[in-house]
Amino acid sequence: MTDPRYSQPPIVAVGSRPVQDVSGVLGSRIFAWIGDAIVVFFLTSLIATVLFVLGIVTFGATWLLIPIAVAATAFAYAAITIGGPRQATFGMRMAGLRVETVTGGRPDGLAAAVHALLFYVAAGTVGLWVLDILCGVVRSDRRLGHDLLTGLVVVRA
């Protein structure tokens, strides 16, 4: 007999995924990204301006926080908006998109922040970015590489 401490649980089939409307999602994601880039630019400009003014009072101490605040703003924006009740950033709302988990549920803020982190890492590296986009082109569910890694899917709202 085998020791029960070393036995593995039985393999069960994964339930069927809900039908999700992904028609035209790739093109809409480009416009959503442009809208989100504008929103994040204004948010980071506002925060950087506040930190710059505070740097005058603190003899430059808060100026060291500006690069950290820029990155944190982008991740917080994704975590709050995608992890929120509407499941979409402002750009995604304008493009008629929202983010769901693979099972059709609402993503949490951490998954949304990691999703954004993986996107920015891929977008910052041309080779990874091309591979990321190529995943969405060849897959029938139009999920990009960072969608696959986080277990999220972008669908029509």
C-alpha positions as CSV (number, residue, x, y, z in Angstrom):
1,M,0.0,0.0,0.0
2,T,1.1,3.5,-0.5
3,D,1.4,6.0,2.2
4,P,-1.7,8.4,2.3
5,R,0.5,11.4,2.9
6,Y,2.0,10.9,-0.6
7,S,-1.1,10.2,-2.6
8,Q,-2.3,12.8,-5.0
9,P,-5.9,14.0,-5.4
10,P,-7.9,12.6,-8.2
11,I,-7.7,14.4,-11.5
12,V,-11.1,16.0,-12.4
13,A,-12.2,17.7,-15.6
14,V,-12.3,21.5,-15.4
15,G,-15.9,22.8,-15.8
16,S,-16.9,24.4,-19.0
17,R,-16.1,28.1,-19.3
18,P,-18.9,30.5,-19.8
19,V,-19.4,31.9,-23.3
20,Q,-17.6,35.2,-23.5
21,D,-18.0,37.7,-26.3
22,V,-14.5,38.5,-27.6
23,S,-15.4,39.7,-31.1
24,G,-13.4,42.7,-32.1
25,V,-11.6,42.9,-28.7
26,L,-8.1,43.2,-30.1
27,G,-8.8,46.4,-32.1
28,S,-10.8,47.9,-29.2
29,R,-7.9,47.2,-26.8
30,I,-5.7,49.5,-28.8
31,F,-8.1,52.4,-28.4
32,A,-8.6,51.6,-24.7
33,W,-4.9,51.7,-24.2
34,I,-4.6,55.1,-25.8
35,G,-7.4,56.4,-23.5
36,D,-5.8,54.9,-20.5
37,A,-2.4,56.3,-21.4
38,I,-3.9,59.8,-21.4
39,V,-5.6,59.3,-18.1
40,V,-2.4,57.8,-16.5
41,F,-0.4,60.7,-17.9
42,F,-2.6,63.3,-16.3
43,L,-2.7,61.4,-13.0
44,T,1.1,61.0,-12.9
45,S,1.6,64.6,-13.9
46,L,-0.6,65.7,-11.0
47,I,1.2,63.6,-8.5
48,A,4.6,64.5,-9.8
49,T,3.7,68.2,-9.6
50,V,2.6,67.8,-6.0
51,L,5.8,65.9,-5.1
52,F,7.9,68.5,-6.9
53,V,6.3,71.4,-4.9
54,L,6.7,69.4,-1.7
55,G,10.3,68.9,-2.6
56,I,10.9,72.6,-2.4
57,V,9.6,72.6,1.2
58,T,11.4,69.3,2.1
59,F,14.7,70.4,0.5
60,G,14.4,67.8,-2.3
61,A,13.5,64.7,-0.2
62,T,10.2,64.1,-2.0
63,W,11.8,64.4,-5.4
64,L,13.2,60.9,-4.8
65,L,9.7,59.6,-4.7
66,I,8.7,60.8,-8.1
67,P,9.8,57.7,-10.1
68,I,8.2,55.4,-7.6
69,A,5.0,57.4,-7.6
70,V,4.8,57.3,-11.4
71,A,5.0,53.5,-11.4
72,A,2.7,53.1,-8.4
73,T,0.1,55.4,-10.0
74,A,-0.2,53.2,-13.1
75,F,-0.5,50.0,-11.0
76,A,-3.0,51.6,-8.6
77,Y,-5.1,52.9,-11.5
78,A,-5.3,49.4,-12.9
79,A,-6.0,47.8,-9.6
80,I,-8.7,50.2,-8.6
81,T,-10.5,50.4,-11.9
82,I,-10.2,46.8,-13.1
83,G,-10.7,45.4,-9.6
84,G,-13.6,47.7,-9.1
85,P,-17.3,47.0,-9.7
86,R,-17.2,48.0,-13.3
87,Q,-14.3,45.7,-14.1
88,A,-12.8,48.2,-16.6
89,T,-10.4,51.1,-16.8
90,F,-11.8,54.4,-18.2
91,G,-10.3,53.6,-21.6
92,M,-11.9,50.2,-21.6
93,R,-15.2,51.7,-20.7
94,M,-14.9,54.1,-23.7
95,A,-14.1,51.1,-25.9
96,G,-16.9,48.9,-24.6
97,L,-14.7,46.4,-22.8
98,R,-14.4,44.8,-19.4
99,V,-12.2,42.3,-17.7
100,E,-13.3,39.0,-16.3
101,T,-11.7,36.0,-14.8
102,V,-11.7,32.9,-17.0
103,T,-14.6,31.5,-15.0
104,G,-16.6,34.7,-15.6
105,G,-16.1,36.3,-12.2
106,R,-14.8,39.7,-11.2
107,P,-11.0,40.1,-10.9
108,D,-9.5,41.3,-7.6
109,G,-7.2,44.3,-7.3
110,L,-4.1,42.2,-7.0
111,A,-4.8,40.3,-10.2
112,A,-5.5,43.6,-12.0
113,A,-2.2,45.1,-10.8
114,V,-0.2,42.0,-11.8
115,H,-2.0,42.1,-15.2
116,A,-0.9,45.7,-15.6
117,L,2.7,44.9,-14.5
118,L,3.0,42.1,-17.0
119,F,1.7,44.4,-19.7
120,Y,4.1,47.1,-19.0
121,V,7.0,44.7,-18.8
122,A,6.0,43.2,-22.2
123,A,5.4,46.6,-23.7
124,G,8.9,47.8,-22.5
125,T,10.6,44.9,-24.4
126,V,9.9,44.7,-28.1
127,G,10.4,40.9,-28.3
128,L,8.0,40.2,-25.4
129,W,5.5,42.7,-26.7
130,V,5.4,41.0,-30.1
131,L,5.0,37.6,-28.4
132,D,2.3,39.0,-26.2
133,I,0.3,40.4,-29.1
134,L,0.9,37.2,-31.2
135,C,-0.7,35.1,-28.5
136,G,-3.9,37.2,-29.0
137,V,-3.8,37.0,-32.8
138,V,-3.5,33.2,-32.9
139,R,-5.9,32.3,-30.1
140,S,-9.6,32.0,-30.7
141,D,-10.5,33.7,-27.4
142,R,-8.2,36.7,-28.2
143,R,-6.3,36.5,-24.9
144,L,-2.9,38.1,-24.9
145,G,0.1,36.6,-23.2
146,H,-0.3,38.6,-20.0
147,D,-4.0,37.6,-19.9
148,L,-3.0,34.0,-20.0
149,L,-0.5,34.4,-17.2
150,T,-3.0,36.2,-14.9
151,G,-6.1,34.1,-15.7
152,L,-8.0,37.1,-17.0
153,V,-9.9,37.7,-20.2
154,V,-11.0,41.0,-21.8
155,V,-14.6,40.8,-23.2
156,R,-17.2,43.0,-24.7
157,A,-19.2,44.8,-22.0
